Amino acid sequence: MIALPHTRINDAVQTLENLCQKVRGLSDNMDMDGLSLSISCGITRHDAKFNMNELLAQADHALYQAK
């Protein structure tokens, strides 16, 4: 889980897209000895009306949708 406090949603999406590209590039630049590397990202926005468990459930749902 990555928290990006005080970050607009569009900036968070761009940050995660950049992270995904870098992780994908790792397998191109490394001898993985037959192993593969993948990444999935889900994103949610904190709302004061939700507690931490609800926020994590939203993030988990977004991650599931990304797969």
Secondary structure, DSSP 8 states (H G I E B T S, - for coil): ----TT--HHHHHHHHHHHHHHHHHHHHHS--TT-------------TTS-HHHHHHHHHHHHHHH-
